Amino acid sequence: MRGLLFVTIMPSLAFLMLSMASAQELLVGVTPPRIYAGHLLKGSDFRGDVTLSKSPEQALEINTETSGMAGSWITVGHKAGFVLPTGERQVILNFTIHVPEDASPGNYTGRINIMARTNVTPGKGTEIVLPVNIFINVTDMEFDDFSVRSARIMPEDNLVRLILDADNRGNIVDGPGAVWLIVMDSHKKRILSVSNFDDISGIGPFTRKKLSFDMKNDLAPGQYWAWVIACSDKCSRCSDDACTLADEYVAFDISGTSDDPGTNASSREMTNGQADSNTLTAENASLFIAGVGAIILLFIFLRRGDAL
């Protein structure tokens, strides 16, 4: 009876162990499995990425190939045959789509095939093919879609740094034409400094990027408000809502000693290169703002409400 039980159980255990081993070899996936690249102009580039994930117990050899009617347009950044070792769970694969100059407007498809092979003796490993389908739309019309997602103030030593999270989802170079950083007291009653940045490089199509702007930190320890205004480069004035990319208040703190007021600081909220700033003190802020249409109206309004 024991012998019969042993003979019955052992094959079942062996089958279970083989099934578990096969399942372990299949613990790999790619995200996203499909990508849509729309509004691409002739001669333009679209850059994207996919994430390959695996079990940390595995080591995988990764190869890629492209196929489809637009397969020759696609270039994968990683070199062929690289190894994703044990202990690592994922890797980001970057790719670029380059639309030829002679491409006709229309819809195209391409594919990135990711071959993941268990890193064992050649001929004895398991290979899995993970397809990433890419849908491409080529157009001859320019499409603009630019926005500022958020703003942050990051005081650093002798600088007050404004960081804009800019997102260009259009198919042309775009960006803000001017950015204003207006520092006010904690009650929003007094303007302490005004900085204007207008030498700003554009952001490439389909690109999200952090833009940073610095002004000198002459502020004493305390709490402040920064009024951040960003205007489109397509408008000469920022008074129209359609021209305003950002218009928000950001609270921030300056901490330190009286001898070194800007040593420690923190933001409570909200590279392309840095623009030059012209920082004005409270004494001469009126002279600066007098030359700016929309800002002078705000300055007059705030000065009237100044109890001081």
C-alpha positions in Angstrom: 0.0 0.0 0.0 2.9 2.4 0.9 4.6 1.5 -2.4 1.4 2.3 -4.3 1.0 5.6 -2.5 4.6 6.5 -3.2 4.3 5.7 -6.9 1.1 7.8 -7.1 2.4 10.8 -5.3 5.9 11.2 -6.7 4.8 11.7 -10.4 2.3 14.3 -9.2 5.0 16.1 -7.2 7.4 16.0 -10.2 4.7 17.5 -12.5 4.0 20.2 -9.9 7.7 21.1 -9.6 8.1 21.3 -13.4 5.0 23.5 -13.6 6.3 25.8 -11.0 9.7 26.1 -12.8 8.0 26.9 -16.1 5.8 29.5 -14.4 8.8 31.1 -12.8 10.5 31.4 -16.2 7.4 33.3 -17.5 7.5 36.0 -14.8 8.3 38.8 -17.2 6.1 41.5 -18.7 6.2 44.9 -20.5 4.3 48.1 -19.9 2.6 49.6 -21.9 2.0 47.0 -24.5 0.8 49.5 -27.0 1.8 53.2 -27.8 0.0 55.8 -29.8 2.2 58.5 -31.4 0.0 61.1 -33.0 0.4 64.4 -34.9 3.9 63.6 -36.1 5.4 65.9 -38.7 7.6 64.8 -41.5 11.2 64.7 -40.4 10.2 64.9 -36.7 11.2 62.6 -33.8 9.0 61.0 -31.1 10.7 59.6 -28.0 9.1 57.2 -25.6 9.9 54.3 -23.3 8.5 51.0 -22.1 9.2 49.2 -18.8 10.3 45.6 -18.7 9.6 43.9 -15.4 10.7 40.5 -14.1 11.2 38.4 -11.0 14.3 39.5 -9.0 15.3 35.8 -8.8 15.9 35.6 -12.5 18.7 36.8 -14.8 17.5 37.6 -18.3 19.3 38.3 -21.6 17.4 41.0 -23.5 17.3 41.5 -27.3 15.1 43.7 -29.4 14.0 43.9 -33.0 11.5 46.1 -34.9 9.0 45.1 -37.5 5.9 46.4 -39.3 5.4 49.0 -42.1 7.1 51.6 -39.9 9.6 49.3 -38.2 12.5 50.9 -39.9 11.5 54.3 -38.3 12.0 52.9 -34.8 15.3 52.7 -33.0 15.7 51.2 -29.5 18.3 52.8 -27.3 19.7 49.8 -25.5 22.3 47.7 -27.1 21.4 44.2 -28.2 22.1 41.3 -25.9 22.4 43.1 -22.6 21.7 41.2 -19.4 19.2 42.1 -16.7 20.9 40.4 -13.6 19.3 38.8 -10.6 18.3 41.2 -7.9 17.0 43.8 -10.4 13.2 43.9 -11.1 12.9 46.1 -14.1 14.6 48.2 -16.8 13.4 51.1 -18.9 13.9 50.7 -22.6 14.0 54.0 -24.5 13.1 54.2 -28.2 12.9 56.9 -30.9 10.6 57.1 -33.9 12.0 59.2 -36.7 9.5 60.1 -39.5 11.2 60.2 -42.9 11.0 63.5 -44.8 9.2 61.8 -47.7 6.5 60.1 -45.5 3.0 60.8 -46.7 0.3 61.9 -44.2 -1.6 58.9 -42.8 -1.6 56.1 -40.3 1.3 53.7 -39.8 2.0 50.7 -37.5 5.2 49.3 -36.2 6.3 46.9 -33.5 9.1 46.4 -31.0 9.7 42.8 -30.2 11.4 42.3 -26.9 13.0 38.9 -26.6 13.7 37.9 -23.0 15.7 34.7 -22.5 16.7 33.1 -19.3 20.4 33.6 -18.8 21.6 29.9 -19.0 23.5 27.7 -21.3 22.7 28.6 -25.0 20.1 26.3 -26.4 18.7 25.3 -23.0 17.0 28.5 -21.8 13.5 29.7 -22.3 12.8 32.6 -24.6 9.7 34.8 -24.4 8.8 37.4 -27.1 7.0 40.5 -25.7 5.5 42.7 -28.5 4.9 46.4 -28.1 2.6 47.7 -30.8 3.1 51.3 -32.0 0.4 53.3 -33.9 1.8 56.3 -35.7 -0.2 59.2 -37.2 1.7 61.4 -39.7 0.3 64.9 -40.4 1.3 68.0 -42.3 -0.4 70.3 -39.9 1.2 71.9 -36.9 -0.4 71.2 -33.5 0.4 73.1 -30.3 -0.5 71.9 -26.9 1.7 73.4 -24.2 1.0 73.7 -20.5 2.6 74.4 -17.1 1.6 71.6 -14.8 2.9 73.0 -11.5 5.3 75.6 -9.9 7.6 75.2 -7.0 9.8 77.5 -5.0 13.1 76.0 -3.8 15.3 78.5 -2.0 18.9 77.4 -2.1 21.7 79.3 -0.2 21.8 82.7 -1.8 19.2 82.0 -4.5 15.4 81.6 -4.7 14.7 79.1 -7.4 11.5 78.8 -9.3 10.8 75.5 -11.0 8.1 75.0 -13.6 7.0 71.6 -14.6 6.4 72.2 -18.3 4.7 69.8 -20.7 4.8 70.2 -24.5 2.3 67.7 -26.0 2.3 69.5 -29.4 4.3 68.6 -32.5 6.3 71.9 -32.6 8.8 73.6 -30.4 6.9 75.6 -27.8 7.3 77.2 -24.4 6.7 80.3 -22.3 7.7 83.7 -23.7 7.9 85.4 -20.3 7.8 84.3 -16.6 7.2 86.6 -13.7 8.3 85.9 -10.1 6.7 88.4 -7.7 7.7 87.9 -4.0 5.2 89.2 -1.4 5.0 89.3 2.4 3.1 86.6 4.3 -0.1 88.8 4.2 0.1 89.4 0.4 0.1 93.2 1.1 3.6 94.3 0.1 5.6 93.5 -3.0 9.2 92.8 -1.9 10.7 92.0 -5.3 9.8 91.4 -8.9 11.8 89.3 -11.3 11.2 88.9 -15.0 12.6 86.2 -17.3 12.2 86.4 -21.0 15.2 84.7 -22.5 13.7 81.2 -22.4 14.5 78.4 -24.8 11.6 76.5 -26.3 10.9 72.8 -25.4 10.9 70.2 -28.2 7.8 68.4 -29.3 6.3 65.7 -27.1 8.6 66.6 -24.2 8.0 67.2 -20.5 10.8 69.2 -18.8 11.6 71.2 -15.6 12.4 74.8 -16.3 14.3 76.7 -13.5 14.7 80.4 -12.9 16.9 82.0 -10.2 16.7 85.3 -8.4 19.0 86.5 -5.7 17.9 85.7 -2.1 17.9 88.9 -0.1 15.0 87.8 2.1 15.1 87.8 5.9 14.0 84.6 7.7 10.2 84.3 7.6 7.2 83.2 5.5 6.5 84.6 2.0 4.3 84.2 -1.0 5.5 84.0 -4.5 3.1 85.0 -7.3 4.1 83.1 -10.4 2.9 84.1 -13.9 3.9 82.5 -17.1 2.8 83.8 -20.5 2.7 82.1 -23.9 5.3 83.0 -26.4 2.5 83.6 -28.9 1.2 86.6 -27.0 2.7 90.1 -26.6 0.7 90.6 -23.4 -0.4 88.3 -20.6 -3.7 89.9 -19.9 -5.7 87.4 -21.9 -6.6 84.1 -20.2 -5.7 82.3 -23.5 -2.1 83.6 -23.1 -1.7 82.7 -19.5 0.2 79.4 -18.9 0.5 79.8 -15.1 -1.1 82.2 -12.6 -0.8 80.9 -9.0 0.5 81.7 -5.5 3.1 79.5 -3.9 4.0 79.8 -0.2 7.6 79.3 0.9 9.8 79.7 4.0 13.2 81.3 4.6 15.0 80.1 7.7 18.4 80.9 9.1 20.2 83.5 11.2 20.3 87.2 10.8 23.9 86.9 9.6 23.0 84.3 6.9 19.3 84.7 6.1 19.3 82.3 3.2 21.2 79.4 4.6 18.1 77.1 5.1 14.9 77.4 3.2 12.0 75.2 2.2 9.1 75.3 -0.2 5.5 74.6 0.9 4.3 73.8 -2.6 4.7 74.3 -6.0 17.0 72.2 -18.0 16.7 74.1 -20.5 19.1 76.7 -19.1 18.5 79.6 -16.8 17.3 83.0 -17.8 18.8 86.2 -16.4 16.7 88.0 -13.8 16.4 91.7 -12.9 15.4 91.8 -9.2 13.9 95.0 -7.8 13.6 96.0 -4.2 10.4 97.4 -2.7 11.8 100.9 -3.0 12.1 100.9 -6.8 9.5 98.3 -7.7 7.1 101.0 -8.9 9.6 102.2 -11.5 9.9 98.7 -12.9 6.3 97.9 -12.9 5.4 101.2 -14.5 6.6 99.9 -17.8 4.5 96.7 -17.7 0.8 97.0 -18.7 -1.0 94.4 -16.6 1.5 94.3 -13.7 1.2 98.0 -13.0 -2.6 97.7 -12.4 -1.9 95.0 -9.8 0.8 97.1 -8.2 -1.6 100.1 -7.8 -4.3 97.9 -6.4 -2.0 96.3 -3.8 -0.5 99.7 -2.8 -3.9 101.1 -2.1 -4.6 98.2 0.2 -1.4 98.6 2.1 -2.2 99.7 5.6 1.3 100.8 6.1 
